[in-house]
Amino acid sequence: MWDGGLAQAGGPPGLTAWPPRPNVTAMESVRVFAPATVGNVICGFDVLGLALEQPGDEVIARRSGGVGVIITAIRGDEGRLPLDPGRNVAGVAASAVVARCGLASEGIDLEIRKGLPLAAGMGGSAASAVAAAVATDALLGSKLDKPTLLACALEGERVAAGEGHPDNAAPCLYGGIALSRPGNPIDVIQLPVPSSLAVALVHPPHETLTERGRAVLPERVALHTAVAQMADVSAFVSALHAGDMDLLGRTLVDRLAEPVRRFLVPGFEAVREAALAVNALGAGISGSGPSMFALCRTLEDARSAASAMAGAFAAAGLEGADCHVSTVASEGAQILADPEHVP
């Protein structure tokens, strides 16, 4: 398991341990996978997030003879993302790592492989930013800790969302279910995950820009609404520690974002009800949408929920939804072996 800083002797399998700068010469390329994530997790607006096993984005970082970060290729985006490293989340995150290390003269080429759809509510921008930060750190042997890598990834996230919200980036980097407490640095608390807990994530053929999802949010909420939301987040954490699935299900209520964002997702109510009808603990919008997810007691329940949700999307006119069924990933971004042998 990658430990975020490669500080332990030997590092992850297949990765040479780095000596201190300036004698780092061993690695010429690094390939990193970063998983899809579910932001908010219904009751935890902007503070809760969880990581899936699959799908995800990959970034390959290579040493170059130039200076600074250059994006040489982006695959899987249908030409929609900018190659300009100053306007691309991965480029900004990689440049932030370089700046933190004081290595402005280093030349790094990035290749981005998008396995996550754009404007889908699956943490695609966070995945690219986290993968780029981790790959650049490993390539340089800089051994930045996870809080610093998260800060670099969030600099990239600001390119996509205007602000750096950690609900996707934190679980993408750390894995599991992460609670992010605002601060400088951000406190990331990894919460216990019941072993059987599974996720159904369904992405319909529709897009919701993050900017639009945030634009509809109210600037103020009633005191009783805020109190109820805080109670649900607290009970959510307690339920995970106790392994109490029934309590977990009762906490999955969103009084802040869902009431205004539901109208951005065609068939929202029918999709949620379809998941609950096949014993999902709860269901809601993943991030800003339009993807929706369900938390379930078992993988079997999650498969049933995914099928039911896809059927409800089809009935709402969004046929051909992609379904992803996964346990909650114990690991976040991972350095992969054989970076140059990628199909």
N, C-alpha and C positions, 0 to 999 in steps of 0.2 A: 504494500500500500504506500502510495506517495505521501510523505508527511508534511508537504507544504514548503519545506525549506531544504530538503535533501541533506539535512544536518547529520543524520545518522550514517555511520560508516556503511558504505556500499550503496545506499539509496535504494530505489526500487529495482526489481529484477531487470537485468539487461542494461542498467545505467551505471556508468563508471563514476565512482566517488570523485568529487571535485576538490583539488587543492586550492588554497587561497589564490586570489588574483595577485600578480599578473601572469601566473604560470599556467593558466587554463588554456589548453590547446587541443584536448582530446576529442571533443565533439564538434562535428560540423553541421549536424542537423538533429532536430528533435520534433517528434510528432506527438500531439496531445489531443485526447478526446475529452469533451466536456458535455455533460448530459442535459437533456430537457428538464425543465423545472416547472412546478406549479407555484405561482406566486399568490400570496394572501391566504390560501387554504381556507377560504370562506370567512372565518371569523377574525383573521389576523391581518387586516389591511396594512400593507407596506412593512409588516414586521415578521410574518411567518412565510416559510416557503419549504418545499420538499423537492428532492431529486429523484428522477426515474433512472432505471438501468439503461434504457434505450428509448428513443433515438437520441442523437446529439450532433454537435458540430466537431470538426477536426481542424486544427491549425498545424501546419508544418513550418518551423522556423529554421532557416539556414543562414550560415555565415556568408557574407558577401565581401567583395573587395571595395565596396563603396563606403559611404558614411550615412548613418541614420537608418530608419525603417522604411522599407519599400514593399508594397504589396504587388507581387508578381502575377498572381492569378486568384480568381474567386470562382469556384465551381458550385453549381447547384442553385444559383440565385437568379438564373435567366437574365443575367446582365443588369440587374436592378441596383446592385450595391456599388458604391464608389470605390475605385482603386486608390484614390487619393488617401494616403494614410492619415491625414489630418481630419478627414471627414468619415472615416470608417472606424467602428468601435474597436476592432482588433488592432488597427494601426495605432490608435490613440493609446490603448492599453499597453501595447508593446513599447511605445515611445515613453510612457510613464515609467515602466520598469527600467529602461535604459537611463532615464534621467535620475531615478532614485539611486542607481548604482554609480552615477558619475562617469558613465562610459559613452559620452556623446560621440566619440570618434569611431565607435563600433558600427559595422555595417550588417544589417539583418534583413533578409528577404522573407516575407511571409506568403504562404499559400493557404487560402481558406477554403475549406470544403464544407458547404452548408448541408447538413442533414436535417435541419429544422426549417420549416416554412416561415416566410416573412409575415409579420403582422398577424400572428396566430395565437398569441397568448401562451406560448410554450417556452418562453425564456430564450429565444433565439439570439437576441443581441447580447444577453448576458453570457451565453455559451461561447460565442465567438470572442468576447472580451476576456473571459476567464481563460479560455484555451490559449489565447495569444500571450497573456501575462505569464501563465505557467510555462509555456514553451520558451519564451524569451528568457525568463529567469533560469531555466535549466540550461539553455544554450550558453548563457554567460557565466554560469556557475556562481551566480550572485547570492544564492541561498537566502532570499528574502522570506520572511515569515508570512504566514497566511493573512494576518491583518493588513500587512503592507501590500500583498498581492491583491487582496480585496479592494483596497483603496485604488490601486492602479486599474483594476477592472472597472470600478465605478467611474473613473475618469472617462473610460471608453463608453460606458452606458449613458453618460450625459450627452453624447453625440446623438443617440437615438431617442432619448426621452426628455432631454433638457435638464433632468435632475438625475442624480445617482441613487436609485432606490435599491437596497440590498436584498429585497425579498426573493429575487431570482438569483442574483450573483452569489449570495452567501451559500445557499444549498448547492449551487453548481460547483463551487470551490470546495466546500467542506463535506458535502454529501449529507444524507439523512434528512431529518426535519430540523431546520434551523430557525431560531428566533433571534432577530437582530434588534439590539437595543441601540437607539441613536446615541452618538457620542463621537469623540475624536481621540483614539480610533473607535470604530463601531464595535460594541460587544456582540459577538456571535456565540449564542448558547446552543449547543447541539443537544436536542431532546431525545430521550429514549424512544425507540420505535418497536411496538409489538411485533413479534417475529412473523405473524401471519398477515399483517396489514398490507393491503394491496391497493393499487390505483388503476382506475380506468380513465384514460385520457382520450377524448374524441375530438378530432379537428375537422370541422365541416369545410366545404369549398367556399370560404368567405373570409374576408379580412377585416380587422379592426385595428386601426392605427392607435398606438399607445397615446399619442397626443389627444386623439378624440376621446379615448376612454378616460383620460384624466380631465378633459375639458368639461365633462358633464357632472363632475363631482361637486357637491356643495361646499362652500367655504366654511360654513358653520353647521353644527348639528346640535340638537337638543341635549340638555344635560342627561336626561333619563336614557337617551339613546347611547351616549358615550359610556354611561355606567354599565348598561347591559352588555355592550360590546367588550368592555374590560373584564366583566365577569365571565363571559364566554371564553376569552383568551386564557384567563387564569384557570378555568375549569378544563380547557383543552390540554394545557400543560399537565395538570393534575391527572387527567385521564391517561395520558401517555405514561406517566410514571407508575400509575397503578395498573396499567394494562386493562383498563375498564372501557370496553368497546361501547357499551350502552351509553355511558356518560359522554364518551367521545362523540357519538352520533348526536347527542342533544346539544353539544356546543357548536355544531356546524350551522350557524345562523349568521348572516351578514346584514347588519342594519345600516351600514355606511355606503358601500359601493353598489351592491347588488340592486337596491331599489331604483337606481338611476341607470345602471349599466345594462340591466336585463333587456332594455329595448334595443340595444345594439346587437343582440344575438337572436336571430330569427328562430322561433320555436323554443325559446328558453324554458318556459314553464313546462311544456310537454316533455322536453328532454330531461329536465330534473325529475319530474314525476315518473318517467319511464325507469330511471335508475332506482328511485326509492321503491318502486313496485317490485323490483327483483332483489330487495333486501340490502341495497346500499346503505351504509351508515349515514351518508349525506352526499349531496351533489351541488355543484355550483360552477361559476365561471372561473376559468383558469386565467389568472392575471387580469388583463383587460379584455380577454376574449379574442375571437369568438369561440375558441376551444372551451369545452366544458369537461369537468372531471368528476369522478365519484371515488370516495374512500369506501373500502369494503373489507369485510372480515377475512376473506380468503381470495386467492387468485381465481378460484372457480366463480365466486360471486362477482369478481371484477370482470371476468369474461362475459358473464351474463349481462352485467350493467353496460359494458361497452356495446354489445350487440343491440340492446334495447335503446340506448341513447342514439346510436347511428340510425336505427329505424325511425326514431322520433324526428331526427333532423331531416331524414328523407321525406317524411310526411309533411314537413314544413317547407319543402321545396329545395332542400340542400342534400341532394343525393350524392353518394360516393364519399362519405366522411371516412377519414383515416382513423383507425382505432389502435391504441397502444395500451397494452396491459402489462403491468410491471409491479414487482414489489418496490418498496421504497429503497433506493440505492444506498448502500452503506458507505460508498465512496463517491466523491465528487470527481473533479477533473483528474485524469490519469495520463501519465506518460506511457506511450506505447512503444513496443520494440520495433526494430527494423523500419525507421522512418522513411527510408528511400524506397521501400518495397510496398507501395500502396497501389492497389488496383485502380 
